[in-house]
Amino acid sequence: MTLSTYLLYVAAVALLIATPGPTMLMCMTNALNHGPRRAMTSVAGSVSAVLVVMVLSAMGLGALLAASETAFTAAKLIGAAYLVWLGIKTFRTDASPMAVDGQAAGKPRRSFYLQGLLVGASNPKAVLFFAAFFPQFLNPAAPMVPQFAILALTFMAFEFAVLTTCALSVSRLAPLLRQSGPIRWVNRICGGLFTLMGGLLLFTRRSA
């Protein structure tokens, strides 16, 4: 892989990750409702999901989903159902009471990691995307593992940086939103967006 090829990959990844999606929305709503630490736990789950999806793509799951309408539809239905459930849950959420350290009381932090992992892996097209995206930047004449590691770590670093920036920025605005009162409506808007994303996922096709 040449330097120019890698820089092209970096530009494509930066554009892709900067586009708002379910993981970004999830990290922002968690920062708003549960504080920065739990939001960062969900960021860790999302980044882990990226690694899992990339590894599964490399192992051939992308080819399976591309070849099997049944497998793709099953994965799509599961992902859409989870996003819709998360949307309904967010829609019905009021601001969680904050402890002294600025963190929400209640759910353990590991549940936010699991949430990030599930949201990050909820779209089967992500597997297809990595299966189709990575080979364009790989040099078949060079060892595959080092190249894959570089591409994967670059993607994960960008994902972590963007989601962290979003989560910490929103957490700084949370006290103001709690004082002025619109946090309930923010949750309703975000819940509606989660539900919309889940609905749109149902209309995705393998060839899209």
C-alpha positions as CSV (number, residue, x, y, z in Angstrom):
1,M,0.0,0.0,0.0
2,T,1.5,3.3,-1.1
3,L,1.3,6.6,0.8
4,S,-1.0,8.1,-1.7
5,T,-3.4,5.1,-1.4
6,Y,-3.3,5.4,2.4
7,L,-4.0,9.1,2.3
8,L,-7.0,8.5,0.0
9,Y,-8.2,5.9,2.5
10,V,-7.9,8.4,5.3
11,A,-9.9,11.0,3.4
12,A,-12.6,8.5,2.7
13,V,-12.8,7.3,6.3
14,A,-12.9,10.9,7.6
15,L,-15.8,11.7,5.3
16,L,-17.7,8.5,6.2
17,I,-17.3,8.8,10.0
18,A,-18.2,12.5,10.1
19,T,-21.6,11.7,8.5
20,P,-24.1,11.4,11.4
21,G,-25.5,8.0,12.1
22,P,-26.9,5.8,14.9
23,T,-23.6,5.4,16.8
24,M,-23.0,9.2,16.9
25,L,-26.6,9.8,18.0
26,M,-26.4,7.1,20.7
27,C,-23.2,8.6,22.2
28,M,-24.7,12.1,22.2
29,T,-27.9,11.0,23.9
30,N,-26.0,9.0,26.5
31,A,-23.8,12.0,27.2
32,L,-26.9,14.1,27.6
33,N,-28.8,11.7,29.9
34,H,-26.1,9.7,31.7
35,G,-22.9,11.8,31.8
36,P,-19.6,11.6,30.0
37,R,-18.2,8.5,31.6
38,R,-21.1,6.3,30.5
39,A,-21.1,8.0,27.1
40,M,-17.4,7.1,26.8
41,T,-18.2,3.5,27.7
42,S,-20.7,3.4,24.8
43,V,-18.0,4.9,22.6
44,A,-15.7,2.0,23.5
45,G,-18.5,-0.4,22.6
46,S,-19.0,1.3,19.2
47,V,-15.3,1.1,18.4
48,S,-15.2,-2.5,19.4
49,A,-18.1,-3.1,17.1
50,V,-16.1,-1.6,14.2
51,L,-13.3,-4.1,14.9
52,V,-15.7,-7.0,15.1
53,V,-17.4,-6.0,11.8
54,M,-14.1,-5.6,10.0
55,V,-12.9,-9.0,11.2
56,L,-16.1,-10.7,10.3
57,S,-15.9,-9.1,6.8
58,A,-12.4,-10.4,6.4
59,M,-13.5,-13.9,7.5
60,G,-16.2,-14.1,4.8
61,L,-19.4,-12.9,6.5
62,G,-19.6,-10.1,4.0
63,A,-19.6,-12.6,1.1
64,L,-22.3,-14.7,2.9
65,L,-24.6,-11.7,3.3
66,A,-23.9,-10.6,-0.3
67,A,-24.8,-14.1,-1.5
68,S,-27.7,-15.0,0.7
69,E,-30.9,-12.9,0.7
70,T,-32.2,-14.9,3.8
71,A,-29.1,-14.2,5.9
72,F,-29.1,-10.5,4.9
73,T,-32.8,-10.1,5.7
74,A,-32.4,-11.8,9.0
75,A,-29.5,-9.6,10.1
76,K,-31.4,-6.5,8.8
77,L,-34.5,-7.3,10.8
78,I,-32.6,-7.9,14.0
79,G,-30.7,-4.6,13.5
80,A,-33.8,-2.6,12.7
81,A,-35.7,-4.1,15.6
82,Y,-33.0,-3.0,18.0
83,L,-32.8,0.5,16.7
84,V,-36.6,0.9,16.9
85,W,-36.6,-0.4,20.4
86,L,-33.8,2.0,21.4
87,G,-35.7,4.8,19.7
88,I,-38.8,4.1,21.8
89,K,-36.8,3.8,24.9
90,T,-35.0,7.1,24.3
91,F,-38.3,8.8,23.4
92,R,-39.8,7.8,26.7
93,T,-36.7,8.8,28.7
94,D,-36.6,11.8,31.0
95,A,-33.4,13.3,32.2
96,S,-31.7,10.9,34.6
97,P,-30.9,12.2,38.1
98,M,-27.2,13.1,38.3
99,A,-24.9,12.2,41.1
100,V,-22.3,14.6,42.6
101,D,-19.7,13.6,40.1
102,G,-22.0,14.4,37.2
103,Q,-22.8,10.8,36.3
104,A,-26.3,9.3,36.2
105,A,-27.4,6.9,38.8
106,G,-28.9,3.6,37.8
107,K,-27.6,1.4,35.0
108,P,-24.1,-0.1,35.3
109,R,-21.5,1.1,32.8
110,R,-21.2,-2.3,31.2
111,S,-24.7,-2.0,29.8
112,F,-23.6,1.1,27.9
113,Y,-20.7,-0.8,26.4
114,L,-23.1,-3.5,25.3
115,Q,-25.4,-0.9,23.8
116,G,-22.5,0.7,21.9
117,L,-21.5,-2.7,20.6
118,L,-25.0,-3.6,19.4
119,V,-25.7,-0.2,17.8
120,G,-22.3,-0.3,16.0
121,A,-23.0,-3.8,14.7
122,S,-26.8,-3.3,14.0
123,N,-26.5,-2.6,10.3
124,P,-25.6,-5.6,8.1
125,K,-24.6,-3.3,5.3
126,A,-21.6,-2.3,7.4
127,V,-20.2,-5.8,6.9
128,L,-20.9,-5.6,3.2
129,F,-19.3,-2.1,3.1
130,F,-16.0,-3.3,4.7
131,A,-15.9,-6.4,2.5
132,A,-16.2,-4.1,-0.5
133,F,-14.2,-1.1,0.8
134,F,-11.0,-2.6,2.2
135,P,-9.9,-4.6,-0.9
136,Q,-9.7,-1.3,-2.9
137,F,-6.8,-0.2,-0.7
138,L,-5.0,-3.5,-0.3
139,N,-1.9,-4.4,-2.4
140,P,-2.4,-8.1,-3.3
141,A,1.4,-8.4,-3.8
142,A,2.1,-7.4,-0.2
143,P,1.4,-9.2,3.1
144,M,-2.3,-8.8,3.9
145,V,-2.2,-8.9,7.7
146,P,-0.1,-5.7,8.2
147,Q,-2.1,-3.8,5.6
148,F,-5.4,-4.9,7.3
149,A,-4.1,-3.9,10.7
150,I,-3.1,-0.4,9.4
151,L,-6.5,0.2,7.8
152,A,-8.4,-1.2,10.8
153,L,-6.5,0.8,13.4
154,T,-6.9,4.0,11.3
155,F,-10.6,3.5,11.0
156,M,-11.0,2.8,14.7
157,A,-8.9,5.8,15.7
158,F,-11.1,8.1,13.6
159,E,-14.2,6.6,15.0
160,F,-13.0,7.0,18.5
161,A,-11.9,10.6,18.0
162,V,-15.2,11.7,16.4
163,L,-17.5,9.9,18.8
164,T,-15.4,11.2,21.8
165,T,-15.6,14.7,20.5
166,C,-19.4,14.5,20.1
167,A,-20.0,12.9,23.5
168,L,-17.8,15.3,25.5
169,S,-19.2,18.3,23.7
170,V,-22.8,17.3,24.4
171,S,-21.9,16.5,28.0
172,R,-20.8,20.1,28.5
173,L,-24.1,21.4,27.2
174,A,-26.1,19.0,29.4
175,P,-26.2,21.2,32.6
176,L,-27.5,24.1,30.5
177,L,-30.2,22.0,28.9
178,R,-31.3,20.7,32.3
179,Q,-31.6,24.2,33.6
180,S,-33.5,25.5,30.7
181,G,-35.8,22.5,30.4
182,P,-35.7,21.3,26.7
183,I,-33.9,18.0,27.5
184,R,-37.2,16.0,27.3
185,W,-37.8,17.3,23.8
186,V,-34.2,16.5,22.8
187,N,-34.9,12.9,23.9
188,R,-38.1,12.8,21.9
189,I,-36.3,14.0,18.8
190,C,-33.4,11.6,19.2
191,G,-35.8,8.8,19.9
192,G,-37.7,9.6,16.7
193,L,-34.4,9.6,14.8
194,F,-33.4,6.2,16.1
195,T,-36.8,4.8,15.1
196,L,-36.5,6.4,11.7
197,M,-33.1,4.9,11.2
198,G,-34.4,1.5,12.1
199,G,-37.3,1.9,9.7
200,L,-34.9,3.0,6.9
201,L,-32.7,0.0,7.6
202,L,-35.7,-2.2,6.6
203,F,-35.6,-0.8,3.1
204,T,-31.9,-1.4,2.5
205,R,-30.9,-3.9,-0.2
206,R,-27.8,-5.9,-0.7
207,S,-27.1,-4.3,-4.1
208,A,-27.5,-0.7,-2.8
